[in-house]
Amino acid sequence: MHPRARMREPGAEILEEEREKTEKEKEDEFERELSEVKGEALDELHRLAETYLQNTLQVAISNDQRASTLTSVFGTGAAAFLAAAATLAASEHGSVDFESAAAVTAIGLLIAATYCARACAPVSFFLAGYEPRNLVPAATDRAALLVQSLKDMQIRIDANKAWLETSGKLLRTGTRWALAALPAGFADYLLANVTL
């Protein structure tokens, strides 16, 4: 085997180890590491976690805007191609080849719009900050309060990231469908006109 064939991206071993850990092991490890953080480092860690959580919300808003824009673009395109197919079908000069090609393209764009719409569907998303009544039980002292809120913020960040990954996959799938719709319609037209 060639020596480079065994080379991996930097950090690949770390990623594999992370995937193998169970959620409980990750939580236990996080708690152990968090118990060792003291003083100003705990304050800074809390500030950084709050910033990260707020940034996941901003990314989600941008993703929703992109997905809703693409939903309307692909949906409008599908409606236009369906209208073209219906117009051709109603016309005495219509061609089944063109009608079929327009319908295939419209279906592809409609599927693309559906994926994009799912990407911007309303979901529960965690916000930064807390309602004071939810933190009172942990508010015995400053350190305990910060540790409890850091544990909770990690849960929130993980949940937000999971939805962002799902939403991104839906958006990419929708875009792929849209990119395939026009060539599929053209291929349908060509296949209908092939003479053997």
C-alpha positions in Angstrom: 0.0 0.0 0.0 1.2 3.5 -0.9 2.3 5.4 2.3 -0.1 8.3 1.4 -3.0 5.9 1.1 -3.0 5.6 4.9 -2.7 9.3 5.5 -5.8 10.9 7.0 -7.0 14.4 7.4 -5.7 16.1 10.6 -7.9 15.2 13.5 -9.6 12.2 11.8 -8.7 10.0 14.7 -10.2 12.4 17.1 -13.4 12.6 15.1 -13.7 8.8 15.1 -13.2 8.6 18.8 -15.8 11.2 19.3 -18.4 9.3 17.3 -17.7 6.2 19.3 -18.5 7.8 22.6 -22.0 7.4 23.9 -24.0 10.5 24.8 -23.8 9.6 28.5 -20.0 9.3 28.3 -19.8 12.7 26.6 -22.0 14.2 29.3 -19.9 12.7 32.1 -16.7 13.8 30.5 -18.1 17.4 30.1 -19.1 17.5 33.7 -15.7 16.3 34.9 -14.0 18.9 32.7 -16.4 21.6 33.8 -15.8 20.9 37.5 -12.1 21.8 37.0 -12.8 25.2 35.5 -12.8 28.0 38.1 -13.0 31.8 38.5 -12.6 34.0 35.5 -12.2 31.0 33.2 -15.7 30.0 34.2 -17.0 33.5 33.4 -15.3 33.5 30.0 -16.5 30.0 29.1 -20.1 31.1 30.0 -19.7 34.2 27.8 -18.4 32.2 24.9 -21.2 29.6 25.2 -23.8 32.3 25.2 -22.3 33.9 22.1 -22.2 30.6 20.3 -25.8 29.8 21.2 -26.8 33.3 19.9 -24.9 32.7 16.7 -26.7 29.4 16.1 -29.9 31.4 16.1 -28.5 33.9 13.6 -27.4 31.1 11.3 -30.8 29.5 11.6 -32.5 32.8 10.6 -30.2 33.1 7.6 -30.9 29.5 6.6 -34.7 30.0 6.9 -34.5 33.1 4.7 -32.5 31.2 2.1 -34.9 28.2 2.2 -38.0 30.3 2.0 -36.6 32.3 -1.0 -35.7 29.1 -2.8 -39.1 27.6 -2.0 -40.8 30.6 -3.7 -38.5 30.5 -6.7 -38.8 26.8 -7.2 -42.6 26.9 -6.6 -43.0 29.7 -9.0 -40.9 27.9 -11.6 -43.0 24.7 -11.1 -46.2 26.7 -11.5 -44.9 28.3 -14.7 -44.0 25.0 -16.2 -47.3 23.5 -15.2 -49.1 26.4 -16.8 -47.0 25.9 -20.0 -47.9 22.2 -20.1 -51.6 23.0 -19.6 -51.6 25.7 -22.2 -49.9 23.3 -24.7 -52.4 20.6 -23.8 -55.3 23.0 -24.5 -53.9 24.3 -27.7 -54.6 22.6 -31.0 -51.0 23.2 -32.0 -49.7 21.6 -28.8 -47.1 18.9 -28.8 -47.2 16.0 -26.4 -43.4 16.1 -26.4 -43.3 19.7 -25.0 -46.2 19.0 -22.6 -44.4 16.0 -21.2 -41.1 17.9 -20.9 -42.7 20.8 -19.1 -44.6 18.5 -16.8 -41.4 16.6 -15.9 -39.6 19.9 -15.2 -42.5 21.1 -13.1 -42.5 18.0 -11.0 -38.8 18.3 -10.3 -39.2 21.9 -9.3 -42.2 21.1 -7.1 -40.2 18.4 -5.3 -37.3 20.9 -4.9 -39.7 23.5 -3.5 -41.1 20.9 -1.0 -37.6 20.1 0.3 -36.8 23.7 0.7 -40.1 24.4 2.5 -39.3 21.6 4.9 -36.0 23.2 5.6 -37.7 26.4 6.8 -40.6 24.7 8.6 -41.2 26.0 12.1 -39.3 24.0 14.8 -38.4 24.4 18.4 -35.1 26.3 18.5 -33.3 27.3 21.7 -32.6 31.0 22.3 -29.8 32.5 24.3 -30.6 33.7 27.9 -32.8 32.4 30.7 -36.0 33.1 32.5 -34.9 33.8 36.1 -37.4 31.4 37.6 -35.7 28.5 35.8 -32.3 29.3 37.3 -33.3 30.0 40.9 -32.8 26.3 42.1 -29.2 26.4 40.9 -28.5 29.9 42.2 -26.9 28.9 45.5 -23.7 30.7 44.5 -22.2 32.2 41.3 -20.1 29.2 40.4 -23.0 26.8 40.7 -25.2 29.1 38.7 -22.6 29.3 35.9 -21.9 25.6 35.9 -25.6 24.8 35.7 -26.2 27.3 32.9 -23.2 26.0 31.0 -24.6 22.4 31.1 -27.9 23.6 29.9 -26.4 25.8 27.1 -24.4 22.8 25.8 -27.7 20.8 25.5 -29.3 23.8 23.7 -26.3 24.2 21.4 -26.3 20.5 20.5 -30.1 20.6 19.7 -29.7 23.7 17.6 -26.7 22.2 15.7 -28.7 19.0 15.0 -31.5 21.0 13.4 -29.1 23.2 11.4 -27.5 20.0 10.0 -31.0 18.6 9.1 -32.1 21.8 7.6 -28.9 22.1 5.5 -29.4 18.6 4.2 -33.0 19.4 3.2 -31.9 22.6 1.5 -29.1 20.8 -0.4 -31.4 18.0 -1.5 -34.0 20.6 -2.8 -31.3 22.5 -4.7 -30.1 19.2 -6.3 -33.7 18.4 -7.4 -34.0 21.9 -8.9 -30.7 21.5 -10.7 -31.8 18.2 -12.1 -35.3 19.3 -13.1 -34.4 21.2 -16.3 -32.0 18.6 -17.7 -34.6 15.9 -16.9 -37.3 17.8 -18.8 -34.9 18.3 -21.8 -34.0 14.6 -21.6 -37.7 13.7 -21.6 -38.2 15.8 -24.8 -35.2 14.2 -26.5 -36.3 10.7 -25.6 -39.7 11.4 -27.0 -38.2 12.5 -30.3 -35.7 9.7 -30.8 -36.5 7.7 -33.9 -35.2 4.2 -34.1 
